[in-house]
Amino acid sequence: MDTLEKLQQLLLPILGLENREEVKPESALVRDLGAESIDFVEIFYEIENQFGVKIKVQEIAQSDYGNSEGSVDNGKISAETAAKLNADFNSDRFVEGLTIRELFETFTVRDLATIIDRKRSVL
Amino acid sequence: MSEKSQFLKELFQERRSCRNFSKRALPSNIVEQIISMAKLSPFAGGRKNWGVEVVNSSETISKIAVAVEERLNASAALMERESAPLFLEYGKSFLFFKEAPTLLIPHFRVSPTMRALLRDRVTEELLQWERENAVKSISAVTTFILLAAESLGVESCYMTGPLIASDTIAQILQLPKEREIGALVPIGYCK
């Protein structure tokens, strides 16, 4: 079972879902699957137990990307930050002007699996 | 008293626990209506930590009844000779559901949030508090089920006695391992 499949399985009870098919890789944890902020406490706990890596909420909110000078303007990401996010998450959905809140709400199951794989590769 | 309050008061007054169900079948989609109303219930931790299992199969209902009877008998066997018959007499009330056409079984999951937050510093008191939040919440869901059924002209009974065999019932229903049964609510029509 690869990271994505194992993660989908891990999320089922936490999100009150029954079938792995309901947890699509492109599903946004908050917007599509109804995860609330407090649910991430349990999600990170189970990820740590099952994958051996620690994830911080800042990585999910992707506010880490907003910490360098000029990366966020008035709460919205710059074109450079969007390009970095697209490269890091192998995506094209990040665009200039997205808010940090929108980044959190649209964070997908595949994005989470990407972070897990990245962390495991440097263990 | 407002019209809405009056309606609710009458609903509360008219609701009775049915202890003698007939075999009369329920109209189609009545269960869906009851559950859609119960979904409006409050619940600590939100909608995703509870659900309702619907049992329409008389075979499954019989299996549950057998499991409850077996557990009653096993418990009675551990009692003093004078007490056992009293307990078994009382235990007959745990089986009111067995003639009902449908069972609604609210179930819940205790989210391990405090353990995740506190790790090895979590206390028994906090774990108990977290579990009790879920137990209290599923009681609200069950109450909504009873009132929704009553409003639709369907009779019901709020049963927790059969949960003496809740582990076996969960196996019969093939509930996920993290789910616990909160109550057993037969619905239908009294004889």
Interface residues (C-beta under 8 A of the other chain):
Chain A: P13 I14 L15 G16 L17 E18 G34 E36 I38 V41 E42 F44 Y45
Chain B: G45 G46 R47 K48 N49 W50 G51 R109 S111 P112 T113 R115 A116 L117 P176 E178
